[in-house]
Amino acid sequence: MFYLFKCNGHGTFEVNQPMLSDHKANCPDCGKQAQRVFSSPQWIWVGSLYREDGSRREEKDYTPVMRG
């Protein structure tokens, strides 16, 4: 996962680290230890709640999910 870090002198940067790591990183520009920036989770909606005519979609408009 990508985590955001901030260096006081050089700004923010991202580092790809495993979820179970200690989440420490050094600034790629100066090499000093950077502080992790915490933020709320980002949600991405991949569907639309509304049809092209502006009316709201109903459950029957969506493709059924296979259940096994």
N, CA, C and O of each residue as an XYZ file, in Angstrom:
272
protein
N       0.836     -1.178      0.000
C       0.000      0.000      0.000
C       0.880      1.240      0.000
O       2.010      1.223      0.488
N       0.344      2.296     -0.549
C       1.077      3.553     -0.570
C       0.714      4.381      0.659
O      -0.459      4.518      1.005
N       1.729      4.925      1.308
C       1.544      5.754      2.483
C       2.179      7.115      2.229
O       3.216      7.220      1.574
N       1.544      8.146      2.755
C       1.996      9.509      2.555
C       2.867      9.942      3.733
O       2.509      9.736      4.892
N       4.015     10.546      3.419
C       4.944     11.055      4.420
C       5.241     12.512      4.116
O       5.101     12.966      2.980
N       5.659     13.252      5.165
C       5.972     14.663      4.988
C       7.336     14.988      5.578
O       7.636     14.657      6.724
N       8.147     15.641      4.766
C       9.436     16.168      5.211
C       9.244     17.670      5.422
O       8.675     18.346      4.565
N       9.715     18.196      6.553
C       9.532     19.620      6.832
C      10.218     20.509      5.800
O       9.764     21.625      5.547
N      11.288     20.035      5.211
C      12.016     20.842      4.252
C      11.628     20.640      2.798
O      11.819     21.534      1.974
N      11.076     19.455      2.471
C      10.841     19.139      1.057
C       9.402     18.763      0.718
O       9.119     18.437     -0.435
N       8.504     18.798      1.661
C       7.093     18.510      1.374
C       6.739     17.040      1.484
O       7.421     16.271      2.162
N       5.660     16.658      0.807
C       5.127     15.304      0.933
C       5.615     14.390     -0.188
O       5.972     14.840     -1.276
N       5.617     13.095      0.113
C       5.966     12.061     -0.858
C       5.310     10.766     -0.440
O       4.956     10.598      0.727
N       5.141      9.842     -1.381
C       4.515      8.549     -1.109
C       5.561      7.448     -1.086
O       6.559      7.495     -1.805
N       5.306      6.448     -0.236
C       6.185      5.287     -0.143
C       5.306      4.039     -0.169
O       4.301      3.968      0.537
N       5.684      3.066     -0.977
C       4.981      1.792     -1.044
C       5.566      0.867      0.018
O       6.738      0.498     -0.053
N       4.739      0.490      1.011
C       5.186     -0.363      2.118
C       4.134     -1.422      2.408
O       2.957     -1.214      2.117
N       4.535     -2.551      2.974
C       3.564     -3.557      3.408
C       2.690     -3.003      4.540
O       3.123     -2.125      5.287
N       1.487     -3.506      4.660
C       0.567     -3.032      5.700
C       1.117     -3.250      7.103
O       0.849     -2.449      7.998
N       1.870     -4.303      7.307
C       2.344     -4.635      8.648
C       3.738     -4.077      8.945
O       4.390     -4.529      9.887
N       4.199     -3.116      8.168
C       5.513     -2.529      8.435
C       5.405     -1.479      9.531
O       4.302     -1.148      9.967
N       6.539     -0.956      9.979
C       6.534      0.063     11.033
C       6.239      1.460     10.487
O       6.165      2.414     11.262
N       6.072      1.601      9.186
C       5.697      2.845      8.519
C       6.632      3.994      8.850
O       6.199      5.059      9.290
N       7.913      3.765      8.632
C       8.911      4.815      8.755
C       9.555      4.995      7.399
O       9.725      4.037      6.645
N       9.918      6.258      7.087
C      10.548      6.530      5.799
C      11.443      7.750      5.918
O      11.209      8.647      6.728
N      12.471      7.756      5.090
C      13.365      8.904      5.009
C      13.051      9.693      3.751
O      12.664      9.129      2.728
N      13.222     11.000      3.839
C      12.993     11.879      2.698
C      13.946     11.495      1.562
O      15.144     11.331      1.792
N      13.425     11.350      0.345
C      14.300     10.990     -0.774
C      15.265     12.118     -1.171
O      16.255     11.862     -1.855
N      14.990     13.350     -0.753
C      15.852     14.483     -1.110
C      16.968     14.719     -0.092
O      18.129     14.874     -0.468
N      16.615     14.748      1.207
C      17.628     15.072      2.217
C      18.030     13.887      3.079
O      19.058     13.947      3.752
N      17.245     12.803      3.080
C      17.579     11.612      3.849
C      17.143     11.645      5.300
O      17.349     10.665      6.017
N      16.541     12.747      5.764
C      16.075     12.819      7.151
C      14.776     12.046      7.305
O      14.023     11.866      6.348
N      14.527     11.588      8.542
C      13.306     10.830      8.797
C      12.089     11.733      8.626
O      12.047     12.845      9.152
N      11.110     11.242      7.890
C       9.883     11.990      7.623
C       8.766     11.499      8.535
O       8.837     10.405      9.093
N       7.747     12.317      8.675
C       6.599     11.982      9.516
C       5.464     11.485      8.639
O       5.176     12.071      7.596
N       4.818     10.403      9.061
C       3.700      9.863      8.290
C       2.504     10.791      8.416
O       2.229     11.325      9.491
N       1.791     10.981      7.302
C       0.593     11.812      7.281
C      -0.610     10.882      7.293
O      -0.746     10.019      6.425
N      -1.484     11.062      8.281
C      -2.681     10.234      8.396
C      -3.853     10.972      7.760
O      -4.009     12.181      7.926
N      -4.673     10.222      7.029
C      -5.854     10.812      6.406
C      -6.990      9.809      6.449
O      -6.781      8.631      6.741
N      -8.185     10.278      6.160
C      -9.342      9.385      6.150
C      -9.301      8.510      4.898
O      -8.714      8.896      3.887
N      -9.922      7.337      4.966
C      -9.939      6.459      3.786
C     -10.630      7.133      2.609
O     -11.590      7.882      2.789
N     -10.143      6.866      1.417
C     -10.729      7.425      0.200
C     -11.648      6.390     -0.432
O     -11.227      5.266     -0.705
N     -12.880      6.759     -0.660
C     -13.847      5.858     -1.275
C     -14.043      6.248     -2.726
O     -14.174      7.428     -3.050
N     -14.064      5.267     -3.586
C     -14.268      5.515     -5.006
C     -15.535      4.775     -5.428
O     -15.624      3.555     -5.291
N     -16.498      5.509     -5.935
C     -17.745      4.916     -6.401
C     -17.605      4.639     -7.885
O     -17.357      5.560     -8.663
N     -17.761      3.384     -8.294
C     -17.545      3.016     -9.688
C     -18.832      2.923    -10.495
O     -18.794      2.669    -11.699
N     -19.952      3.125     -9.851
C     -21.222      3.073    -10.559
C     -21.937      4.407    -10.454
O     -21.461      5.326     -9.787
N     -23.055      4.506    -11.098
C     -23.832      5.733    -11.029
C     -25.168      5.425    -10.373
O     -25.800      4.415    -10.680
N     -25.593      6.291     -9.477
C     -26.892      6.121     -8.832
C     -28.022      6.621     -9.711
O     -29.194      6.351     -9.447
N     -27.659      7.359    -10.767
C     -28.682      7.985    -11.593
C     -28.542      7.585    -13.057
O     -27.438      7.360    -13.553
N     -29.671      7.503    -13.730
C     -29.690      7.225    -15.164
C     -29.340      8.509    -15.914
O     -29.272      9.587    -15.324
N     -29.120      8.378    -17.223
C     -28.778      9.543    -18.040
C     -29.885     10.587    -18.060
O     -29.613     11.773    -18.249
N     -31.146     10.156    -17.865
C     -32.249     11.122    -17.863
C     -32.426     11.808    -16.506
O     -33.321     12.637    -16.345
N     -31.576     11.467    -15.530
C     -31.616     12.108    -14.217
C     -32.411     11.352    -13.170
O     -32.362     11.710    -11.994
N     -33.146     10.309    -13.565
C     -33.905      9.544    -12.580
C     -32.982      8.568    -11.851
O     -31.950      8.154    -12.379
N     -33.371      8.214    -10.642
C     -32.552      7.340     -9.807
C     -32.667      5.888    -10.268
O     -33.758      5.415    -10.585
N     -31.535      5.188    -10.304
C     -31.534      3.768    -10.670
C     -32.159      2.949     -9.545
O     -32.104      3.326     -8.374
N     -32.750      1.826     -9.925
C     -33.315      0.897     -8.951
C     -32.455     -0.354     -8.906
O     -31.598     -0.559     -9.767
N     -32.682     -1.183     -7.910
C     -31.878     -2.397     -7.746
C     -31.958     -3.296     -8.974
O     -30.974     -3.949     -9.321
N     -33.102     -3.341     -9.632
C     -33.259     -4.206    -10.801
C     -32.443     -3.733    -11.992
O     -32.255     -4.495    -12.940
N     -31.945     -2.483    -11.974
C     -31.136     -1.947    -13.068
C     -29.713     -2.492    -13.071
O     -29.011     -2.388    -14.077
N     -29.284     -3.069    -11.957
C     -27.913     -3.525    -11.843
C     -27.789     -5.005    -12.212
O     -28.754     -5.757    -12.074
N     -26.651     -5.416    -12.665
C     -26.387     -6.802    -13.015
C     -26.386     -7.649    -11.758
O     -25.740     -7.282    -10.776
N     -27.098     -8.782    -11.757
C     -27.107     -9.628    -10.552
C     -25.747    -10.230    -10.280
O     -24.982    -10.501    -11.205
N     -25.450    -10.438     -9.020
C     -24.180    -11.032     -8.600
C     -24.378    -12.532     -8.432
O     -25.356    -12.974     -7.829
N     -23.437    -13.318     -8.974
C     -23.545    -14.774     -8.824
C     -23.278    -15.161     -7.376
O     -22.328    -14.681     -6.758
N     -24.103    -16.010     -6.857
C     -23.911    -16.489     -5.483
C     -23.799    -18.005     -5.525
O     -24.534    -18.689     -6.238
N     -22.860    -18.503     -4.741
C     -22.634    -19.935     -4.816
C     -22.677    -20.646     -3.539
O     -22.497    -21.864     -3.504
